[in-house]
Amino acid sequence: MKWLALSLVLVTISDAAFAQARMSTVNRSCAANRQSVLANGAIVLGTGGPTYDRFVRDRRFCAHGEFLEPAYVPSRDTDACLIGYRCKVDAWWD
């Protein structure tokens, strides 16, 4: 019974650590970051330090009343890489 409890604790700890891992745009090339957005449609990426954001391929990944804003992020090979879009709330829907 002790082994079962210990196993559950270890699995829980490893899952929590894994869930916190997030790809960072600053560690990857601009092309790799752009490809991640295109391949996933919508993805959360770190943008340096503790900051992160959700990036989308097109409007289908935004909620009703949101619009697209071009998303520029720092990457390994450039300071301002256009990787896709961010969904922003339209002032009419506030």
Secondary structure, DSSP 4 states (H G I P E B T S, - for coil): -HHHHHHHHHHHHHHHHHHH---BGGGS-HHHHHHHHHHHSEEEEEEETTEEEEEESSGGGS-TTEEEEEEEE--SS-SSEEEEEEEEE-GGG-
